[in-house]
Amino acid sequence: MKRALIGLALALSAPVAPAVPAPALLPAEPGLPELAAPGAFTPGTMTRTIVAADQLDAAASVAAGQVVRGTRTLPLRIWYPARAAAAASRVTYAASLTAEPPHPPVHFTIAGSAVADAPPAGQGFPLVVLSHGFDNDPAMLRWLGENLASKGYVVVAMAHHDGPITDPRQALPMMLRRPLDIALTLQRLRAGLLGPLADTRAVALVGYSFGGYGVLTAAGARLDATGPWLARLPAALRTAYAGDGPAAADLRVPGVAAVVAISPAGGGAATAWGAGLGQLHAPLLVLAGTADRTVGYDPGPASLFAAATSSDRTLLTFEGAGHALGTDPAPPQMRQALWDMDWFEDPVWRKARLNGISLHFITAFLGLHLRHDAAMQAYLSVPQERSDGAAWKGAETPYAAVSQGGDNPTWKGFVRNHQNGLILRHLAPMP
């Protein structure tokens, strides 16, 4: 391990962008908003594993009705800005997902744009920690990890090793393990796991579905010991980890500069935090669909957004979209059965467009709050909350003209006539 860290440190220097972006990092389709486009870096990727003793064994604790500790193993998928390399060395991700009972798990592969173990393009890049959904795999978040790495971020996604989604009891250990895994990962990163590659002093947390619950809790939202969400946990665990319990601080991460929650769990009628959402102070971006049958909408992500009253927060809503906002397009192996495809695809929206719009706003949000780039605010300050019906102002323009904002009613960065179906709301923190 020491030899690997020394080699990594020697390979690093001041950030230098490759001369030409990787060909495979072209936009997924024409007409996506401006900030969906990849950045100038080739994304690199590598894997690491955290092994930590004396960690909460959440599954054993739930079964025993008391706190049980053991060893926690967390595989990490890491994306980072790299120097240009041959296209032949790009990685292919492999994973599996729970199939519709009684079928066995379905294995799939995704052809990536990242280069495995490529030389880093510098050091001190902003850090993003990424948490996947229930029974998911980090490979399903490739669309986000690779894109952010091309824009100069280090993205670290952990594999949480959930139980099968077909067993609802598997959600109980995740209530605690999700934020604990996020805290453990950041603790090891700050202890030097990646050397000087990332700036770990300030971090953005991004989570999808149950990962959204995890990042909100890790960023400071306090679990409600008396609420219906935690009522399913044994009393000993509620006493230890909820509210101001003796172990509640273990769930939280210091130095969070921004939080992105994509289709987050925990905000429905059986809320996880109750008034504890007011303890979240980091800027928050929530992405949600109005037709989400898994976590709802309002109540759900929209009510969670309203209740985070101490946060400067933004809610991006996809009208008519469901839950699968946070995943890659479905690979060929996952298109043979509807159950399998529904892990990835939305019944209404094209996935390339969902991902592209999400990338546009996540890029602006992280640029503003993690890089302190004030120019990104213009992409988040829209002329009206609803995107529908925005006309193009001014003289006749090219068919694919891109709005530059200002007094143009089409949102900044969007292609003329290509912004319908969205709502963007902003709320400032309450005094």
C-alpha positions as CSV (number, residue, x, y, z in Angstrom):
1,M,0.0,0.0,0.0
2,K,2.8,2.4,0.9
3,R,4.5,1.7,-2.5
4,A,1.2,2.4,-4.3
5,L,0.8,5.7,-2.5
6,I,4.3,6.8,-3.3
7,G,3.9,5.9,-6.9
8,L,0.7,7.8,-7.1
9,A,2.2,10.9,-5.5
10,L,5.1,10.9,-7.9
11,A,2.7,10.7,-10.9
12,L,0.8,13.8,-9.8
13,S,1.6,17.3,-10.8
14,A,-0.4,20.5,-11.4
15,P,-3.6,19.8,-13.4
16,V,-3.0,19.8,-17.1
17,A,-5.9,19.1,-19.5
18,P,-5.3,16.7,-22.4
19,A,-5.2,18.4,-25.8
20,V,-8.2,16.5,-27.1
21,P,-11.2,15.1,-25.2
22,A,-11.6,11.3,-25.5
23,P,-13.8,10.5,-28.6
24,A,-16.1,8.3,-26.5
25,L,-17.0,11.3,-24.3
26,L,-19.2,13.0,-26.9
27,P,-22.7,14.0,-25.8
28,A,-25.1,11.1,-25.8
29,E,-27.4,12.9,-28.3
30,P,-27.9,16.3,-29.8
31,G,-30.0,19.0,-28.1
32,L,-28.9,18.4,-24.5
33,P,-28.3,21.5,-22.4
34,E,-24.9,23.1,-22.4
35,L,-23.3,21.8,-19.3
36,A,-24.1,18.1,-20.1
37,A,-21.1,18.0,-22.4
38,P,-18.0,16.3,-21.0
39,G,-15.0,18.3,-19.8
40,A,-11.5,18.4,-21.2
41,F,-10.0,15.6,-19.1
42,T,-9.9,11.9,-20.0
43,P,-11.6,10.1,-17.1
44,G,-9.5,7.6,-15.4
45,T,-10.8,4.9,-13.1
46,M,-9.4,2.6,-10.4
47,T,-10.6,0.5,-7.5
48,R,-9.6,0.3,-3.9
49,T,-11.0,-1.5,-0.9
50,I,-11.6,-0.3,2.7
51,V,-11.4,-2.9,5.4
52,A,-12.3,-1.5,8.9
53,A,-12.6,-3.2,12.2
54,D,-14.9,-2.3,15.0
55,Q,-17.7,-1.1,12.8
56,L,-21.5,-1.5,13.4
57,D,-22.7,-4.8,11.9
58,A,-26.1,-3.4,11.1
59,A,-27.6,-6.7,9.9
60,A,-26.5,-8.6,13.0
61,S,-27.6,-5.7,15.2
62,V,-31.1,-5.7,13.8
63,A,-31.3,-9.4,14.2
64,A,-30.0,-9.4,17.8
65,G,-31.8,-6.2,18.9
66,Q,-28.6,-4.7,20.2
67,V,-25.5,-3.1,18.9
68,V,-23.1,-5.7,17.4
69,R,-19.8,-4.7,16.0
70,G,-17.5,-6.4,13.4
71,T,-15.4,-5.8,10.3
72,R,-16.7,-3.7,7.4
73,T,-15.4,-4.2,3.9
74,L,-16.2,-1.5,1.3
75,P,-15.0,-1.8,-2.3
76,L,-14.6,1.6,-4.0
77,R,-14.9,2.6,-7.6
78,I,-13.0,5.8,-8.2
79,W,-13.1,8.1,-11.2
80,Y,-10.6,10.9,-11.6
81,P,-9.1,13.3,-14.2
82,A,-6.4,11.5,-16.1
83,R,-4.0,12.1,-18.9
84,A,-5.1,11.0,-22.4
85,A,-4.5,7.4,-23.2
86,A,-5.3,4.9,-26.0
87,A,-9.0,4.2,-26.5
88,A,-8.3,0.5,-26.4
89,S,-7.6,0.7,-22.7
90,R,-11.0,1.9,-21.8
91,V,-12.7,-0.1,-19.1
92,T,-15.8,-2.3,-19.3
93,Y,-17.8,-2.4,-16.1
94,A,-19.4,-5.7,-15.0
95,A,-22.1,-6.1,-12.4
96,S,-25.3,-8.0,-11.6
97,L,-28.7,-7.1,-10.3
98,T,-31.5,-9.0,-8.6
99,A,-34.0,-10.4,-11.1
100,E,-37.7,-10.9,-10.8
101,P,-38.3,-13.9,-8.6
102,P,-37.7,-16.8,-9.1
103,H,-35.0,-16.0,-11.7
104,P,-31.3,-15.8,-10.8
105,P,-29.4,-12.4,-10.8
106,V,-28.9,-10.9,-14.2
107,H,-25.3,-10.1,-15.1
108,F,-24.5,-7.1,-17.4
109,T,-21.6,-5.1,-18.8
110,I,-21.3,-1.4,-19.6
111,A,-18.7,-0.1,-22.0
112,G,-17.1,2.9,-20.3
113,S,-15.2,5.9,-21.5
114,A,-12.7,5.8,-18.5
115,V,-9.2,4.4,-18.8
116,A,-8.3,1.9,-16.1
117,D,-5.4,3.0,-13.9
118,A,-4.5,5.9,-16.2
119,P,-1.9,8.4,-14.9
120,P,-3.7,11.2,-13.0
121,A,-3.7,14.7,-14.6
122,G,-2.8,16.5,-11.4
123,Q,-3.7,16.7,-7.8
124,G,-5.9,18.5,-5.3
125,F,-9.1,18.0,-7.4
126,P,-12.5,18.6,-5.7
127,L,-13.9,15.5,-4.1
128,V,-17.4,14.0,-4.7
129,V,-18.5,10.9,-2.7
130,L,-21.2,8.9,-4.4
131,S,-23.8,6.5,-2.9
132,H,-25.9,4.2,-5.0
133,G,-29.5,3.0,-4.6
134,F,-30.9,-0.1,-2.8
135,D,-29.4,-3.3,-4.2
136,N,-27.6,-1.3,-7.0
137,D,-23.9,-1.2,-8.0
138,P,-21.6,1.8,-8.6
139,A,-21.3,0.8,-12.3
140,M,-24.9,2.1,-12.7
141,L,-23.7,5.6,-11.8
142,R,-21.0,5.6,-14.5
143,W,-22.8,8.3,-16.4
144,L,-22.2,10.7,-13.5
145,G,-18.8,9.5,-12.3
146,E,-17.1,9.6,-15.7
147,N,-18.6,13.0,-16.7
148,L,-17.6,14.7,-13.4
149,A,-14.1,13.2,-13.7
150,S,-13.8,14.7,-17.2
151,K,-14.6,18.1,-15.6
152,G,-11.9,17.9,-13.0
153,Y,-13.5,16.1,-10.0
154,V,-12.4,13.0,-8.1
155,V,-15.5,10.8,-7.6
156,V,-15.5,8.0,-5.1
157,A,-18.4,5.5,-5.2
158,M,-18.7,2.7,-2.6
159,A,-20.4,-0.6,-3.1
160,H,-22.7,-1.0,-0.1
161,H,-23.4,-4.7,-0.6
162,D,-27.1,-4.5,0.2
163,G,-29.3,-7.5,0.4
164,P,-31.8,-8.3,-2.4
165,I,-34.5,-5.7,-3.0
166,T,-37.1,-8.5,-3.1
167,D,-36.6,-8.8,0.7
168,P,-37.9,-5.6,2.4
169,R,-36.2,-6.5,5.6
170,Q,-32.9,-5.7,4.0
171,A,-33.8,-2.0,4.1
172,L,-33.5,-1.9,7.9
173,P,-29.7,-2.3,8.2
174,M,-29.3,0.3,5.4
175,M,-30.9,2.9,7.6
176,L,-27.7,3.1,9.6
177,R,-25.1,1.5,7.3
178,R,-25.7,4.0,4.5
179,P,-24.5,7.1,6.4
180,L,-21.9,5.1,8.3
181,D,-20.4,3.9,5.0
182,I,-20.2,7.4,3.7
183,A,-18.6,8.7,6.9
184,L,-16.1,5.7,6.9
185,T,-15.2,6.3,3.3
186,L,-14.5,10.0,3.8
187,Q,-12.6,9.3,7.0
188,R,-10.2,7.0,5.1
189,L,-9.9,9.4,2.2
190,R,-8.9,12.2,4.6
191,A,-6.4,9.8,6.2
192,G,-4.6,9.6,2.8
193,L,-6.2,6.7,0.9
194,L,-5.7,8.4,-2.4
195,G,-2.7,10.5,-1.5
196,P,-2.8,14.1,-2.8
197,L,-5.1,13.3,-5.7
198,A,-8.2,14.9,-4.1
199,D,-8.8,17.9,-1.9
200,T,-10.6,16.3,1.0
201,R,-11.1,19.4,3.1
202,A,-14.5,20.2,1.4
203,V,-16.6,17.5,-0.2
204,A,-19.8,17.1,-2.1
205,L,-22.1,14.1,-1.3
206,V,-24.2,12.7,-4.0
207,G,-26.7,9.9,-3.6
208,Y,-29.4,8.1,-5.5
209,S,-32.6,6.6,-3.9
210,F,-31.4,5.0,-0.6
211,G,-28.1,6.7,-1.3
212,G,-30.0,10.0,-1.3
213,Y,-31.2,9.2,2.2
214,G,-27.6,8.3,3.1
215,V,-26.0,11.6,2.0
216,L,-28.7,13.7,3.6
217,T,-28.2,11.9,6.9
218,A,-24.4,12.1,6.6
219,A,-24.5,15.8,5.8
220,G,-26.4,16.6,9.0
221,A,-30.1,15.8,8.8
222,R,-30.8,14.3,12.2
223,L,-32.8,11.0,12.4
224,D,-36.1,11.2,14.3
225,A,-36.1,8.6,17.0
226,T,-39.9,8.8,17.5
227,G,-40.9,8.9,13.8
228,P,-42.4,6.0,11.7
229,W,-39.2,5.5,9.6
230,L,-37.0,4.4,12.4
231,A,-39.8,2.7,14.4
232,R,-38.9,-0.6,12.6
233,L,-35.4,-0.6,14.1
234,P,-34.8,-2.2,17.5
235,A,-35.0,0.3,20.4
236,A,-31.3,-0.1,21.2
237,L,-30.3,1.1,17.8
238,R,-32.7,4.0,17.8
239,T,-31.4,5.1,21.2
240,A,-27.8,4.9,20.0
241,Y,-28.0,6.5,16.6
242,A,-31.1,8.7,16.3
243,G,-31.6,12.2,17.6
244,D,-28.8,13.2,20.0
245,G,-27.9,9.5,20.8
246,P,-24.4,8.7,21.9
247,A,-23.4,7.3,18.5
248,A,-25.4,9.8,16.3
249,A,-22.3,11.8,15.5
250,D,-20.8,8.6,13.8
251,L,-23.4,9.1,11.1
252,R,-22.3,12.6,10.2
253,V,-19.6,14.0,8.0
254,P,-17.9,17.3,8.7
255,G,-16.9,19.7,5.9
256,V,-19.8,19.0,3.5
257,A,-19.9,21.8,0.9
258,A,-22.8,20.5,-1.2
259,V,-25.4,17.7,-1.3
260,V,-27.1,16.3,-4.3
261,A,-30.1,13.9,-3.6
262,I,-31.4,12.1,-6.7
263,S,-34.9,10.5,-6.1
264,P,-34.1,10.4,-2.4
265,A,-35.7,7.9,0.0
266,G,-36.8,9.0,3.5
267,G,-39.0,12.0,2.7
268,G,-42.4,10.4,2.4
269,A,-45.2,10.3,4.9
270,A,-43.1,8.0,7.0
271,T,-40.3,10.5,7.1
272,A,-36.8,9.6,8.4
273,W,-35.9,12.9,9.9
274,G,-39.0,15.0,10.8
275,A,-37.8,18.3,12.2
276,G,-34.3,16.9,12.0
277,L,-34.1,18.0,8.3
278,G,-33.6,21.5,9.7
279,Q,-30.2,20.4,10.9
280,L,-29.0,20.2,7.3
281,H,-27.0,23.4,6.5
282,A,-25.1,22.5,3.3
283,P,-26.5,23.7,0.0
284,L,-28.9,21.1,-1.4
285,L,-30.0,20.0,-4.9
286,V,-32.8,17.6,-5.1
287,L,-33.7,15.8,-8.4
288,A,-37.1,14.1,-8.6
289,G,-39.9,12.9,-10.8
290,T,-43.6,13.6,-10.3
291,A,-44.5,10.0,-11.1
292,D,-42.1,8.3,-8.8
293,R,-43.8,5.1,-7.5
294,T,-40.9,4.2,-5.2
295,V,-40.3,7.2,-3.0
296,G,-43.2,9.4,-4.1
297,Y,-43.0,13.0,-4.9
298,D,-45.1,15.1,-2.5
299,P,-44.9,13.7,0.1
300,G,-41.5,12.6,-0.9
301,P,-38.5,14.5,-2.4
302,A,-40.6,17.7,-2.7
303,S,-41.7,17.7,0.9
304,L,-38.1,16.9,1.9
305,F,-36.9,19.9,-0.1
306,A,-39.5,22.1,1.7
307,A,-38.5,20.9,5.1
308,A,-34.7,21.4,4.8
309,T,-35.3,25.0,6.1
310,S,-31.6,25.7,7.1
311,S,-30.3,24.9,3.6
312,D,-30.0,27.0,0.5
313,R,-31.9,24.5,-1.7
314,T,-33.0,23.8,-5.3
315,L,-35.5,21.3,-6.5
316,L,-35.3,20.1,-10.1
317,T,-38.5,18.2,-11.1
318,F,-39.0,16.1,-14.2
319,E,-42.8,16.1,-14.9
320,G,-44.1,12.6,-15.5
321,A,-40.8,10.9,-14.7
322,G,-40.5,8.0,-12.3
323,H,-37.8,6.7,-9.9
324,A,-34.9,5.7,-12.2
325,L,-33.3,9.1,-12.5
326,G,-29.9,8.1,-11.1
327,T,-28.8,5.2,-13.3
328,D,-27.1,4.6,-16.6
329,P,-29.1,3.7,-19.8
330,A,-30.0,0.1,-19.7
331,P,-27.2,-2.2,-21.2
332,P,-28.3,-4.8,-23.7
333,Q,-28.4,-7.6,-21.1
334,M,-31.0,-5.6,-19.1
335,R,-33.4,-5.1,-22.0
336,Q,-34.7,-8.7,-22.2
337,A,-37.3,-8.4,-19.4
338,L,-39.3,-5.4,-18.2
339,W,-38.2,-5.9,-14.5
340,D,-34.6,-5.8,-15.6
341,M,-35.0,-2.7,-17.8
342,D,-36.9,-0.8,-15.1
343,W,-33.8,-0.8,-13.0
344,F,-32.4,1.7,-15.6
345,E,-35.1,3.2,-17.8
346,D,-38.0,5.6,-17.3
347,P,-41.3,4.7,-18.9
348,V,-41.8,8.2,-20.4
349,W,-38.5,10.1,-20.6
350,R,-35.5,9.2,-22.9
351,K,-32.7,8.2,-20.6
352,A,-30.0,10.1,-22.5
353,R,-32.1,13.2,-22.0
354,L,-32.8,12.6,-18.3
355,N,-29.0,12.0,-17.7
356,G,-28.1,15.0,-19.8
357,I,-30.4,17.5,-18.0
358,S,-29.3,16.1,-14.6
359,L,-25.6,16.5,-15.6
360,H,-26.3,20.1,-16.7
361,F,-27.7,21.1,-13.3
362,I,-25.4,19.0,-11.2
363,T,-22.4,20.5,-13.0
364,A,-23.7,24.0,-12.3
365,F,-24.5,23.3,-8.7
366,L,-21.1,21.7,-7.9
367,G,-19.3,24.4,-9.8
368,L,-21.0,27.0,-7.7
369,H,-20.7,25.4,-4.3
370,L,-17.5,23.2,-4.5
371,R,-15.5,25.3,-7.0
372,H,-17.0,28.7,-6.0
373,D,-17.5,29.6,-9.7
374,A,-20.0,32.4,-9.5
375,A,-20.7,32.1,-13.3
376,M,-22.6,28.9,-12.6
377,Q,-25.3,30.8,-10.7
378,A,-26.8,31.9,-14.1
379,Y,-27.6,28.3,-15.0
380,L,-29.6,27.9,-11.7
381,S,-31.4,31.3,-11.8
382,V,-34.2,30.6,-14.3
383,P,-36.7,33.3,-15.5
384,Q,-39.7,31.2,-14.5
385,E,-40.0,28.0,-12.4
386,R,-41.8,26.0,-15.2
387,S,-39.9,25.5,-18.4
388,D,-42.9,24.8,-20.6
389,G,-43.9,27.4,-23.1
390,A,-40.8,29.5,-23.0
391,A,-40.5,31.3,-26.3
392,W,-37.2,32.4,-27.9
393,K,-36.7,36.1,-27.6
394,G,-35.0,38.1,-30.4
395,A,-34.3,37.7,-34.1
396,E,-34.5,34.4,-35.9
397,T,-31.7,32.1,-34.8
398,P,-30.2,28.8,-35.9
399,Y,-32.4,25.7,-35.2
400,A,-30.1,24.5,-32.4
401,A,-29.4,27.9,-30.8
402,V,-28.4,27.8,-27.1
403,S,-29.8,30.4,-24.7
404,Q,-27.2,32.7,-23.1
405,G,-29.7,33.6,-20.4
406,G,-30.2,37.3,-19.6
407,D,-33.7,38.3,-20.6
408,N,-34.2,35.2,-22.8
409,P,-37.1,33.3,-21.4
410,T,-35.5,30.0,-22.4
411,W,-33.3,28.8,-19.5
412,K,-29.6,29.5,-19.9
413,G,-27.7,26.7,-21.6
414,F,-30.9,25.0,-23.1
415,V,-31.4,24.6,-26.8
416,R,-34.3,26.5,-28.3
417,N,-37.6,24.6,-28.1
418,H,-35.9,21.8,-26.1
419,Q,-36.7,22.5,-22.4
420,N,-40.2,21.4,-21.7
421,G,-41.3,19.1,-18.8
422,L,-39.1,20.7,-16.1
423,I,-39.8,22.7,-12.9
424,L,-36.9,24.4,-11.1
425,R,-37.6,25.8,-7.6
426,H,-35.3,27.6,-5.2
427,L,-35.7,28.4,-1.5
428,A,-33.2,30.3,0.6
429,P,-32.5,29.2,4.2
430,M,-34.9,30.6,6.7
431,P,-33.3,33.1,9.2
